[in-house]
Amino acid sequence: MTKEWIVFWDLQCPYSKVSWQNLPAIKERFGAEYKFTIQITSLAFHPQAFTAQCGASLIETVKGRDAMFKYVDACFENQEFFMNAALGDAKKSEIAAVFASIAEKAGVL
């Protein structure tokens, strides 16, 4: 029986970003022993994370899991553009535009 490793990532979390970057090596080392389940979540103290999570969910629903992973990868690559310091007191529509731009650049929108 394969053991399961359930991973929860917040797309605004710098620690999640490091974990995401290490995932290929972890899967290579432990992939035969573990099934990896990825969950995108949002922590209350990361205000843009919920919008990012909604984007990931929408992309997965419409375009599939592979497209969602492209979006997640692009979010982590562009994380500095939606951190609190970058957006300040931005309106929700401005925050949504940042994530739409990230999705578009990732080729999933």
C-alpha positions as CSV (number, residue, x, y, z in Angstrom):
1,M,0.0,0.0,0.0
2,T,1.4,3.4,-1.0
3,K,1.5,6.1,1.7
4,E,0.1,9.5,0.9
5,W,1.8,12.9,1.3
6,I,-0.8,15.7,1.3
7,V,0.7,19.1,0.7
8,F,-1.1,22.4,1.3
9,W,0.2,25.5,-0.5
10,D,-0.7,29.1,-0.1
11,L,0.4,30.9,-3.3
12,Q,1.4,34.0,-1.4
13,C,3.5,32.1,1.1
14,P,7.3,32.3,0.6
15,Y,7.7,29.0,2.4
16,S,5.2,27.4,0.1
17,K,7.2,28.7,-2.8
18,V,10.4,27.0,-1.5
19,S,8.5,23.8,-1.0
20,W,7.1,24.0,-4.5
21,Q,10.5,24.5,-6.0
22,N,11.8,21.4,-4.1
23,L,8.8,19.2,-5.1
24,P,10.5,17.7,-8.2
25,A,13.5,16.5,-6.2
26,I,11.2,15.2,-3.4
27,K,9.0,13.3,-5.8
28,E,12.1,11.9,-7.5
29,R,13.4,10.7,-4.2
30,F,10.1,9.5,-2.6
31,G,7.8,9.0,-5.5
32,A,7.8,5.2,-5.3
33,E,6.9,5.3,-1.7
34,Y,4.3,8.1,-1.6
35,K,1.4,9.4,-3.6
36,F,1.5,13.2,-3.6
37,T,-1.8,15.1,-3.3
38,I,-1.6,18.9,-3.8
39,Q,-4.1,21.2,-2.2
40,I,-4.1,25.0,-2.8
41,T,-5.3,27.0,0.2
42,S,-5.1,30.5,1.6
43,L,-3.9,31.6,5.0
44,A,-5.8,34.5,6.6
45,F,-2.6,36.7,6.9
46,H,-1.9,36.5,3.1
47,P,-4.7,38.7,1.7
48,Q,-4.0,38.0,-2.0
49,A,-3.8,34.2,-1.4
50,F,-7.6,33.7,-1.6
51,T,-7.8,35.4,-5.1
52,A,-4.8,33.3,-6.2
53,Q,-6.6,30.1,-4.9
54,C,-9.8,31.1,-6.7
55,G,-7.8,31.5,-9.9
56,A,-6.2,28.1,-9.5
57,S,-9.6,26.4,-8.8
58,L,-11.2,28.1,-11.8
59,I,-8.3,27.2,-14.1
60,E,-8.3,23.6,-12.9
61,T,-12.1,23.3,-13.5
62,V,-12.0,24.8,-17.0
63,K,-8.6,23.8,-18.3
64,G,-7.6,20.8,-16.2
65,R,-5.0,19.9,-13.6
66,D,-2.0,20.4,-15.8
67,A,-3.0,24.0,-16.6
68,M,-3.6,24.6,-12.9
69,F,0.0,23.5,-12.2
70,K,1.3,25.9,-14.9
71,Y,-0.7,28.6,-13.2
72,V,0.7,27.7,-9.7
73,D,4.2,27.6,-11.1
74,A,3.7,31.1,-12.7
75,C,2.3,32.4,-9.4
76,F,5.3,31.3,-7.5
77,E,7.6,32.7,-10.2
78,N,5.8,36.1,-10.0
79,Q,5.1,36.1,-6.3
80,E,6.8,39.5,-5.7
81,F,4.1,41.2,-7.9
82,F,1.3,40.3,-5.5
83,M,2.9,40.5,-2.1
84,N,1.5,43.1,0.3
85,A,4.3,45.5,-0.4
86,A,3.7,45.4,-4.1
87,L,-0.1,45.9,-4.0
88,G,-0.5,48.1,-0.9
89,D,-4.2,49.1,-0.8
90,A,-5.1,47.9,-4.3
91,K,-8.7,47.4,-5.2
92,K,-10.0,43.8,-5.7
93,S,-10.2,44.4,-9.4
94,E,-6.6,45.5,-9.5
95,I,-5.6,42.3,-7.6
96,A,-7.6,40.2,-9.9
97,A,-5.9,41.8,-12.9
98,V,-2.5,40.8,-11.5
99,F,-3.6,37.2,-11.4
100,A,-5.2,37.3,-14.8
101,S,-1.9,38.7,-16.2
102,I,0.0,35.8,-14.5
103,A,-2.4,33.3,-16.0
104,E,-2.2,34.9,-19.4
105,K,1.6,34.8,-19.3
106,A,1.5,31.1,-18.3
107,G,-0.7,30.4,-21.3
108,V,-3.7,29.1,-19.4
109,L,-6.1,32.0,-19.9
